[in-house]
């Protein structure tokens, strides 16, 4: 399974900032720096991040990352139950 890093831009009055999330936990992080435009930010981000990246609109990013983070937390809880000897549903 390919690991995808999702990212989006936030347009400020004078600059753009980039936020992103990576597997497995999909915690939202801010990419360092402010940029003149989305193209510049995207180029710098792609140079820095290894692997496949996918740009999403801000709403789609928030929705997708939230879903993936929730799934990760659920799977971690199942693993903890499994490791402690409790029965789990798969």
N, C-alpha and C positions, 0 to 999 in steps of 0.2 A: 504494500500500500504506500502510495506516495504521500509524503508529508508536505502540505501546502502552508505557506505563510500568507495570511490575508492582511491587506493593508488598505487604508483610506486616507484622504486628506481632510484637514479642517482649514477652511479659508478664513483668515483673520483680516483685519483692516489693511495691514501692511505686508503680511507674509502668510505663507502656508506652512502648516506643521503636519507631520505624518504620524499616524498611529497604526500599530500593527499587533498581530497576535500569532504565536507559533504553537505548534503541538508540543507536548501532549496536553498541557493545561489550558492553553488558549487564554492566557492572561493578557489584557491589553497593556501595551507599553507605548511610550512616545519615542520616536526616533530622534536622536539629538540634532539640534539645529533648526533654523527657520529658513524657508526657501522662497525665492521670488515667484515661482510657479510650480504647478504640479509636475511638469516635465523634468525640471531640475531635481525635485525631490525624488521622483521615481527613479531617475538615473543613479543618484547617490545610494538610494536604498538597494537597488538591484546589484550594485557593485559590492555592497557590504554583506548582504544576506545570501547564504548558500541555499541552493535548491530552488524549487518551484515557488513562485510568488503569484498572487492573484489580487488585482485591484478591485475593490467593491465600492459602491456608493456608501455614504456614511450610515444610512439606515440599514442597508443590506449587511454591512460589516457588523453593526451592533447586533442584529438579529442572528447572523451566522455564528459569530463568536460566542454569543450567549448560549445558543443551542449546543455548540461543541464543548464549551466549558461545563455546562450542566451534565452532559453525557459523560465527560471525564470524571466529574465528582461522583456520579452514580456508579460508574465502573470501579472507582477506587473504594467506594463503600462496599460493593459486592466482594471485592478482593479481600478487604479487611474481615468481612464476615466469613468468607471461605477460610482464610488463614486462622481464624479463631475457632473453627470447627462447626460453625452454624450452617444450616442448610440454606441454600440460595436458589432463586429461580433464575433460569437462564433465558 
